Amino acid sequence: MRHESPKENEVWLRVAHPEDADAIARLVNQAFQVERFFIEGDRTNPGAVRELLGKGKFLVAEQAGALAGCVYLEPRGDRCYLGLLSVDPERQRSGLGRLLMGAAEEDCRAAGARGIDLQIVSLRAELPGYYRQLGYEIIGTAPFPEHAQPKQPCYFIKMSKELG
Ligand SMILES: CC(C)(COP(=O)(O)OP(=O)(O)OC[C@H]1O[C@@H](n2cnc3c(N)ncnc32)[C@H](O)[C@@H]1OP(=O)(O)O)[C@@H](O)C(=O)NCCC(=O)NCCS
C-alpha cells in the first residue's frame, strides 16, 4: 500500500513487523497521553504490542522515516475488532487518522469481515463524532474495567460499521 498526502509529504502504509513493537508502543503512548486526565500511566508497552501481533496486526503509517500513525486490527469471528488508533500528536488533524481508518476498512473487507467493531471511553467527548463521520454507529455500552482505576466514573461506548 502506498499513499501520497496532499502536501507531497510521502506517507507509506504497511503492515507492522515484530521489530516495530518498540516504536508502536512509543507512538501509542504519546497519542494516548490525551487520556491522562482520567487514567494514569502508559496505554501500552512493547511486550503487550508483541502479544497483540500474535493475535492480529498493526497497520502503520510512516512519514519522513518515522512512525506517524498506527491502528490495530484483530479478526473476531466474521467481524474485525479495531483498536489503538494513534497519530503522532504533532501530525494530528492532517488526515492520517482518516487514511489509517480507510486502509483498515480495506484490509478487513479483503479478509471477508462483515463489519468492524471498536470501543471508546465515554469521557472522550470528541470521539463519537470523529467515528460517526467515518460511518460508525453507537451500538451499546460496556463497563470500564475497575482494575484500571479511572480517576472519574466512565464506561465504554461500543461503535460499529457494517462493511457492504
Ligand atoms: C483520534 C485520532 C486518531 C485522529 O487522527 P487525526 O489524524 O488527527 O485525524 P484526521 O486528521 O484524519 O481527522 C479526520 C477528520 O476528523 C476531524 N477530527 C480529527 N480530530 C478531531 C477531534 N479531536 N475532534 C473533532 N474532530 C476531529 C478532522 O477535522 C477531520 O475532518 P475533515 O477531514 O473533514 O477535516 C488522533 O487524534 C489521535 O491519535 N488521538 C489520540 C489517540 C486516540 O484518541 N485514539 C482513538 C481512541 S479510540
The ligand as a MOL file (V3000), in Angstrom:
LIG
                    3D

  0  0  0     0  0            999 V3000
M  V30 BEGIN CTAB
M  V30 COUNTS 48 50 0 0 0
M  V30 BEGIN ATOM
M  V30 1 C -8.2310 10.3170 17.0460 0
M  V30 2 C -7.0390 10.4560 16.1210 0
M  V30 3 C -6.5360 9.1030 15.7200 0
M  V30 4 C -7.4770 11.2280 14.8740 0
M  V30 5 O -6.4150 11.2360 13.9540 0
M  V30 6 P -6.0780 12.5260 13.0790 0
M  V30 7 O -5.0260 12.1400 12.0910 0
M  V30 8 O -5.7860 13.6560 13.9880 0
M  V30 9 O -7.4690 12.7820 12.3660 0
M  V30 10 P -7.7190 13.2280 10.8610 0
M  V30 11 O -6.7860 14.3310 10.5210 0
M  V30 12 O -7.7290 12.0450 9.9680 0
M  V30 13 O -9.1850 13.7820 11.0230 0
M  V30 14 C -10.2400 13.3590 10.2160 0
M  V30 15 C -11.3910 14.2560 10.4740 0
M  V30 16 O -11.7640 14.2620 11.8430 0
M  V30 17 C -11.7230 15.5880 12.3650 0
M  V30 18 N -11.1040 15.4820 13.6720 0
M  V30 19 C -9.8780 14.9980 13.9740 0
M  V30 20 N -9.6430 15.0440 15.3030 0
M  V30 21 C -10.7560 15.5880 15.8390 0
M  V30 22 C -11.1280 15.9180 17.1610 0
M  V30 23 N -10.3100 15.7310 18.2140 0
M  V30 24 N -12.3550 16.4590 17.3620 0
M  V30 25 C -13.1800 16.6730 16.3110 0
M  V30 26 N -12.8790 16.3900 15.0340 0
M  V30 27 C -11.6910 15.8500 14.8110 0
M  V30 28 C -10.8620 16.3750 11.4170 0
M  V30 29 O -11.2750 17.7090 11.3560 0
M  V30 30 C -11.0650 15.6740 10.0950 0
M  V30 31 O -12.1840 16.1370 9.4070 0
M  V30 32 P -12.0080 16.6640 7.8990 0
M  V30 33 O -11.2560 15.5910 7.1550 0
M  V30 34 O -13.4080 16.8610 7.4350 0
M  V30 35 O -11.2140 17.9170 8.0640 0
M  V30 36 C -5.8940 11.2560 16.7890 0
M  V30 37 O -6.4000 12.4790 17.2280 0
M  V30 38 C -5.2380 10.5350 17.9490 0
M  V30 39 O -4.2370 9.8150 17.7790 0
M  V30 40 N -5.7700 10.7440 19.1780 0
M  V30 41 C -5.2110 10.1380 20.3800 0
M  V30 42 C -5.4730 8.6530 20.4510 0
M  V30 43 C -6.9490 8.3520 20.3500 0
M  V30 44 O -7.7670 9.0080 20.9550 0
M  V30 45 N -7.2860 7.3140 19.5760 0
M  V30 46 C -8.6530 6.8570 19.4180 0
M  V30 47 C -9.0310 6.0610 20.6050 0
M  V30 48 S -10.4770 5.0900 20.3000 0
M  V30 END ATOM
M  V30 BEGIN BOND
M  V30 1 1 1 2
M  V30 2 1 2 3
M  V30 3 1 2 4
M  V30 4 1 2 36
M  V30 5 1 4 5
M  V30 6 1 5 6
M  V30 7 2 6 7
M  V30 8 1 6 8
M  V30 9 1 6 9
M  V30 10 1 9 10
M  V30 11 2 10 11
M  V30 12 1 10 12
M  V30 13 1 10 13
M  V30 14 1 13 14
M  V30 15 1 14 15
M  V30 16 1 15 16
M  V30 17 1 15 30
M  V30 18 1 16 17
M  V30 19 1 17 18
M  V30 20 1 17 28
M  V30 21 1 18 19
M  V30 22 1 18 27
M  V30 23 2 19 20
M  V30 24 1 20 21
M  V30 25 1 21 22
M  V30 26 2 21 27
M  V30 27 1 22 23
M  V30 28 2 22 24
M  V30 29 1 24 25
M  V30 30 2 25 26
M  V30 31 1 26 27
M  V30 32 1 28 29
M  V30 33 1 28 30
M  V30 34 1 30 31
M  V30 35 1 31 32
M  V30 36 2 32 33
M  V30 37 1 32 34
M  V30 38 1 32 35
M  V30 39 1 36 37
M  V30 40 1 36 38
M  V30 41 2 38 39
M  V30 42 1 38 40
M  V30 43 1 40 41
M  V30 44 1 41 42
M  V30 45 1 42 43
M  V30 46 2 43 44
M  V30 47 1 43 45
M  V30 48 1 45 46
M  V30 49 1 46 47
M  V30 50 1 47 48
M  V30 END BOND
M  V30 END CTAB
M  END
